[in-house]
Amino acid sequence: MIAEQPIGIFDSGIGGLTVAAAIKHLMPEEQIIYFGDTAHLPYGDKSSAAIQAYSVKIADVLLRKKCKIILIACNSASAAAFDLVKEYVGSKAHVFNVIDPVVDYVREHYPEKEIGLIGTKTTVASNVYANKIEGLNRSIRLQSLATPMLVPMIEEGFYKNQISTGIISEYLNHDKLQSINALILGCTHYPVIKDKITEFYANAAVDIIDSSVIVANSLKGYLAYHNLLVTKRVKVSSDIFLVSDFTASFEKTTKTFFGEQIELERYPLWE
């Protein structure tokens, strides 16, 4: 395993692009290979067994692409499949998730505070955040709320209009989230609507915890520690974007995040 090998990133759709974009901004010399499992989105309403099957299949694709890191850029998959993917990958690559860096961030910055979490049904039902935060022994109180309509809304491109404002407000006005000091965006899709969430809390002292930036910083530190960080590259290899099925919203969103037209390669998981 050498530093010049690419970073593999996968998600059910466009959500992981928030993490991929943050990684490229922080480490532009790194090559990324992104897999959006658009044929099976959203993961948030799938069974754990289904998510595990998709995740292992994608991990196999990224291993064949010689990735040094496999980043599960999806909270639902991180909750349901991290241990299984890690076992499957073994020593062939380092496996990274998007939950542990956020939990570490909460430990450092919010002891004895009340924290809100919004995420998919799978993420919230898994209690992965609740269990990890309780294990910190920092007297942090977590209020979790499943917000299942947000991912389809984002994937369908409705996140910029009044429909999205109404849905977001309906969720954030929930009783569980009324006394929080900070809100974890517990799905990598949600940074896409971070501006609208910030606007909702304009008159309240609620910090928005954006996992994409936290994960990118944590990954950079991890790569540096393991001597896997590219320090100099004569020619940056082109990033690769794979999808299990073409969607117009995915193509449009990649262009938004990366500032240029991205060529997508269809890579069905099963055919």
C-alpha positions in Angstrom: 0.0 0.0 0.0 1.5 3.3 -1.1 0.5 7.0 -0.6 -0.1 7.6 -4.3 -3.0 5.1 -4.4 -6.5 6.8 -4.5 -9.0 7.4 -1.8 -12.2 5.4 -2.3 -15.5 7.0 -1.2 -19.0 5.7 -1.4 -22.6 6.6 -0.6 -26.1 5.8 -1.7 -26.2 8.9 -3.9 -25.1 12.5 -3.9 -24.7 12.9 -0.1 -21.2 11.7 0.0 -20.2 14.3 -2.5 -20.3 16.8 0.4 -17.5 14.8 2.0 -15.6 14.2 -1.3 -15.7 17.9 -2.0 -14.4 18.8 1.5 -11.6 16.2 1.0 -10.6 17.7 -2.4 -10.6 21.2 -0.9 -8.4 20.1 1.9 -6.2 17.7 0.0 -6.3 18.7 -3.7 -3.3 16.5 -4.5 -5.2 13.3 -3.6 -7.0 11.3 -6.2 -10.5 10.2 -5.3 -12.7 7.4 -6.7 -16.3 8.0 -5.8 -19.1 5.4 -6.0 -22.7 6.6 -5.8 -25.1 3.7 -5.5 -27.9 5.6 -7.2 -29.7 2.4 -8.2 -30.4 1.6 -4.5 -30.9 5.1 -2.9 -31.8 6.0 -0.3 -30.1 3.7 2.1 -32.0 5.2 5.0 -35.1 3.1 4.5 -33.4 -0.1 3.6 -32.8 -3.1 5.9 -29.4 -3.5 7.5 -28.9 -6.7 5.6 -29.5 -4.9 2.3 -27.1 -2.1 3.2 -24.5 -4.6 4.2 -24.8 -6.4 0.8 -24.5 -3.1 -1.1 -21.6 -1.9 1.0 -19.5 -5.1 0.6 -20.1 -5.1 -3.1 -18.9 -1.5 -3.5 -15.9 -2.1 -1.2 -14.9 -4.9 -3.6 -15.1 -2.5 -6.5 -12.9 0.1 -4.7 -10.4 -2.6 -3.7 -10.1 -3.6 -7.4 -9.4 0.1 -8.1 -6.4 -0.2 -5.6 -7.8 2.4 -3.1 -5.7 2.9 0.0 -8.7 4.2 1.9 -12.4 3.1 1.7 -14.4 5.9 3.3 -18.1 5.0 4.0 -19.5 8.4 3.3 -22.9 7.5 4.5 -24.2 7.5 8.1 -26.7 4.7 7.4 -24.0 2.4 5.9 -21.5 3.5 8.6 -24.0 2.4 11.2 -25.1 -0.9 9.5 -22.0 -2.1 7.7 -18.8 -0.6 9.0 -17.7 -3.6 11.0 -18.6 -6.0 8.1 -16.8 -3.9 5.5 -13.7 -3.6 7.8 -13.7 -7.4 8.2 -14.1 -8.0 4.5 -11.4 -5.5 3.5 -8.9 -6.8 6.0 -5.4 -5.4 5.5 -6.0 -4.5 1.8 -7.1 -1.0 2.7 -7.9 1.3 5.6 -11.7 1.6 6.3 -13.0 4.9 7.6 -16.5 5.9 8.6 -18.3 9.3 9.1 -19.6 8.7 12.6 -16.5 8.3 14.8 -14.9 11.7 13.8 -18.2 13.5 14.6 -18.4 11.7 18.0 -14.8 12.7 18.7 -15.6 16.3 17.8 -18.7 16.3 20.1 -16.5 14.9 23.0 -14.0 17.7 22.6 -16.5 20.6 22.2 -19.8 19.8 23.9 -19.3 18.2 27.4 -22.4 18.4 29.6 -24.4 19.9 26.7 -27.6 18.9 25.0 -27.1 17.9 21.4 -29.6 17.2 18.7 -29.2 14.7 15.9 -31.1 14.5 12.6 -30.6 11.5 10.4 -32.2 8.7 8.4 -34.5 6.0 10.0 -31.6 3.5 9.8 -29.1 5.8 11.5 -31.4 6.9 14.3 -32.8 3.4 14.9 -29.3 1.9 15.2 -28.6 4.1 18.2 -25.0 4.2 17.1 -24.6 7.9 17.9 -26.5 7.5 21.2 -24.3 4.5 22.3 -21.0 6.1 21.3 -21.8 9.4 22.9 -23.1 7.7 26.1 -19.8 5.8 26.2 -17.8 9.0 26.3 -18.9 9.6 29.9 -19.0 13.4 29.3 -22.6 13.9 30.5 -23.7 14.8 26.9 -27.5 14.5 26.4 -28.5 13.4 22.8 -31.9 14.0 21.3 -32.3 12.0 18.0 -34.9 12.6 15.4 -35.4 10.6 12.2 -36.0 12.9 9.2 -36.7 10.5 6.3 -38.1 13.0 3.8 -34.9 15.0 3.6 -32.7 12.6 1.5 -35.4 12.1 -1.2 -36.0 15.8 -1.3 -32.3 16.5 -1.8 -31.8 13.7 -4.4 -34.7 15.0 -6.4 -33.3 18.5 -6.4 -36.0 20.2 -4.4 -33.6 21.6 -1.7 -33.5 25.1 -3.1 -37.2 25.9 -3.1 -40.1 26.7 -0.6 -41.0 23.0 -0.4 -37.7 22.3 1.3 -38.1 25.2 3.7 -41.4 23.9 4.9 -40.2 20.3 5.4 -37.0 21.4 7.2 -39.0 23.8 9.5 -41.5 21.0 10.3 -38.7 18.7 11.4 -36.6 21.3 13.3 -39.7 22.5 15.2 -40.1 19.1 16.8 -40.3 19.0 20.6 -37.1 16.9 20.8 -35.0 19.7 19.3 -36.2 22.6 21.4 -33.4 22.8 24.0 -30.3 21.9 22.1 -27.0 23.6 22.1 -25.8 22.1 18.8 -27.3 20.0 16.0 -25.5 17.1 14.3 -26.2 16.7 10.6 -26.3 13.0 10.9 -26.5 12.3 7.1 -23.9 13.3 4.5 -26.7 14.6 2.3 -27.6 17.3 4.9 -24.7 19.7 4.4 -26.5 20.4 1.0 -29.2 22.1 3.1 -26.9 23.5 5.8 -27.7 27.1 4.7 -31.5 26.6 5.2 -30.9 24.9 8.6 -28.6 27.8 9.7 -31.3 30.2 8.5 -33.9 28.4 10.7 -31.6 28.9 13.7 -30.7 32.5 12.9 -32.1 33.8 16.2 -31.0 30.8 18.3 -27.7 29.9 19.8 -27.5 26.5 18.1 -24.2 25.3 16.5 -24.5 23.3 13.3 -22.2 20.3 13.3 -21.2 19.6 9.6 -19.8 16.1 9.3 -18.3 16.7 5.9 -15.6 19.2 7.1 -15.0 17.2 10.3 -14.5 14.0 8.4 -12.2 15.6 5.9 -9.9 17.0 8.6 -10.0 13.7 10.5 -9.1 11.7 7.4 -6.2 14.0 6.6 -4.8 13.5 10.1 -5.3 9.7 9.8 -3.4 9.6 6.5 -0.6 11.7 7.8 -0.2 9.5 10.9 -0.1 6.3 8.7 2.3 7.9 6.2 -0.3 7.7 3.5 -0.7 11.4 2.7 0.4 12.5 -0.8 2.9 15.3 -0.2 3.8 16.0 -3.8 2.5 14.7 -7.1 4.0 15.6 -10.4 0.6 15.2 -12.2 -2.6 14.8 -10.3 -4.5 11.8 -11.5 -8.1 12.4 -12.6 -10.8 11.7 -10.1 -13.2 9.0 -11.1 -17.0 9.0 -10.4 -18.9 5.7 -10.7 -22.6 5.3 -10.4 -24.7 2.2 -10.3 -27.3 4.0 -12.4 -27.4 7.4 -14.1 -29.5 10.2 -12.6 -29.8 13.7 -13.8 -29.6 15.1 -10.2 -26.4 13.3 -9.5 -24.7 14.7 -12.6 -26.0 18.2 -11.9 -24.8 18.1 -8.2 -21.3 16.8 -9.1 -20.9 19.9 -11.3 -22.1 22.1 -8.5 -19.6 20.7 -6.0 -16.6 20.4 -8.2 -17.1 23.4 -10.5 -16.9 21.5 -13.7 -18.7 19.0 -15.8 -17.9 15.5 -14.3 -17.9 12.5 -16.5 -19.8 9.7 -14.8 -19.1 6.0 -15.5 -22.0 3.6 -15.0 -20.9 0.6 -12.9 -23.9 -1.6 -12.1 -23.4 -3.7 -9.0 -25.4 -6.6 -10.3 -26.2 -7.4 -13.9 
